[in-house]
Amino acid sequence: MKTVFLFLSFLLLSVSATNAQWNQYQTGVPYSLFAVDFYKANIYVNAVDSLGLAVGEGGTVLRTTDAGEEWTRVYTYNTIWLNDIKWATPTVAYAAGMGGVIIKTVNAGVNWTMSRPYDTPMHTIRGIAVDPSDPLKVTCVGYAGTYITTVNGGSTWNHVHRTDLPWTMHSIDFSPTFVTDGRGIIAGTDGLVWNTTDGGITWVSRNSRRYDYLNDVVFISPINALICGNNGTVILTANWGRTWDSLPSKFTSEHLRSIDFRWGPDNNRNATVCGDNGTIFTSNNWGNPGSWTDVSPGSETRHFYGVCLNGPTIGTVVGEVGTGVGYEEGVMYKTYTNGMVGVSQTGTTVPQKYLLNQNFPNPFNPTTKISFAMARSGPVMLTVFDMTGKEVATLVNTTLSAGNFEYEFDGSKLSSGVYFYRIITNDFVDTKKMSLLK
């Protein structure tokens, strides 16, 4: 077997702020990757999940046993694209894609067998969900009302033509307490979203208040869920999918393809979303408004299609094939700081007053350092605006202790010009000007 590396692996820090710092590696796989999943024994335990799978073009299945450090290609089906992958138990997982194909492993991803053969392109599967209370029950959704289920671990599959789900569906997820509440959500084309409270017996169409494609859904509690979609769409529900609210202001206009969450340190919930043109944002506050931070690799323009958080501080993103060394291949970006250079504390002296210093160097190209002082511990926000007053970056949005801090800002994605950076705390607000010259 050929050892390969996954497209993107990164650490998620719950208290930090941003400016992406990535180390790039080649995957050696000449295919785009569309989805990644780690076996999560218990998403509320602060432990790293080591066993992962990723799928993509060419029927590619990649496997890792060391939390994403190294990946091995374990399966190839050249004429089929695999669009999603889900673990059911520590040894059983399902992958699905074009033409309704479903493959299955019963030995933790080492070997794979055909569970459901190709039938027609109209039955292409986009999303998989496993019943958290019964790993033998699996639901797949996809094109033009495709709704395929099994109740016996894939021994037989039932393709149901449902009148309540006539449209293309992109993603499905079940509540972590599905065994008692029967809650599930499906996200689909043109802003369509459905929810169930009876284990999928009936699905009710809900108003997402969006018309964009909704690409991925994830429950973050038995009642809360997030959906990401095209044109920077992120919508939230606090009543298991009955009603939905959009974030009051978009943090990106890129199409967002995948979203995941993980319980992190200090009882916060980390959410990460990825999308087109190398876009990655992370939140350490349930995905709520104002909590999203840009951690995108500064020079990456390829699209990211799948994200999975396999621990309180670690996760993986997969995506588009691009130009590699000698031929078209995927790449891997790896960071140990969630893609963040972050805020670093300087010295041990507690300052007597708040202060925002002039960035240095100034003018800069493309990086500069911004330092500030916190006289007391508390929430702090550090943002960057252009000349029109439009916010172009949120650098810090967290709680910091009293002390002196420094942040390295990377302006490689911005155009040359004059920008302003502003600090806001409970007791202090200040703004300064800086110039980016490329």
C-alpha positions, 0 to 999 in steps of 0.5 A: 500500500502507498502511504499518503497524507491527508489534505489538511490537519490542524489543531483547534485552540479554544482561547487564541486568536487568529492569523493562519500559520500553516505548514504545507505537505504533499498528499501523493494522492491525485484526487480531491477528497470530499469528506473525513470522519474520525471515530468519536467514542464520546464527543464530550470527553477531552480525548483525541480520537486516533482512528480516521477515514477520508474519501474522495474521487477515484473511490479513494479511501484513506485511513489513519490510526494516529489522529491524522499524522499519517494516512494510508490509501486502503481502497480505490474504485476508479469510476466512482466518487465517494462523497461521505464517510461515517463511522458506526462502531470502532470497527464498522464504517460506511462510505457512499457516493455516485449512483447510490454506491455504498461500501462498508468496512467491518475491520476498522477500515483495513478492508472494504466490501460493496454493500450497495452497487451502482444503479443510476446517477440520479441516486447519488448519495451526498450524506450519511447518518448512523443512528446513535442508538443502533449502529445497524440503522443507517440513513443516506440522502442525496440527489432528487429525493434519494433516501436510502436506509438499512436496519440490518447493517447494510445486509439489505438497503431500502430505497424509499420514494418519499413524498415529504422529501422530493428535493436534493438533500446534501447532509443529514445528522441525528441528535446525540440523544436520538435514542430518546428524542428521535430528532434529526435534520436534513439540509438541502438545495435552495435553502431547504431544510427538514427536521424529524422528532420521530426517528425519521418516520416523518420529516417536516419542511422548515423555513431556513430564511435562506435560498442558498444551497445548504451543504452540511448540518451538525448537531452541537447539542440535543436542541442546537444545530448549525448548517453551513451553505453557499455564499457564506451562509451559517444558520443556527437553531435552538429548537432542534430544527423547527426555526432557524436564524442566520448570523446577523453579519456574514464573516465570509462570502465564500461557499461553505462546504462542511461544518463540525463541532467538538466539546473543548476545554473550559466547557466551550464548544468549538465549531469549525467551517471550511469552504471555497478558496482555502476558507476556514473559520473557527468559533469557540462559542457554539458558533454564535454571532461574533465568535468566528475567527478566520484561520484560513491559510493565507496563500491557499486558493483551492477549495476545502470540502470536508472537516472533522474535529477529532478531539478538543484541540485537533481536527482535519480538513480535506479538499481539492486537488491542485498542482503538486510536485511533478503532477496534479495531487492533493496537499496537506496543511498542518498546524499545531495552533489551529492555523493561528499565530495567535496572541502571545503574552509578553512578560509577567508584569501586570500593566497599570492601564490599558494600552493599544500600541502602534503596529510595527513595522508600519508600513508593512508587507505582509505581516506586522505585530500589534501589541496591547495591554490589559489592566484587568482580565476580561473580554477583548476584541481586536478587529481590522477595518478598511477605509470604508469602515468595513470589517476585514478581519477579527483578530481576537475575540476571547477573554484574556487575563491581565497582562501585555500581549502581542499579535502578528497580523498577516495581510497577505489576503488584503490589497495595499492600502490604509487600514484601521485596527480597533481594540474593545474591552469592558473599560477601554476602546482605541483605534489606530491606523496602519498601512499595507504596501505590497 
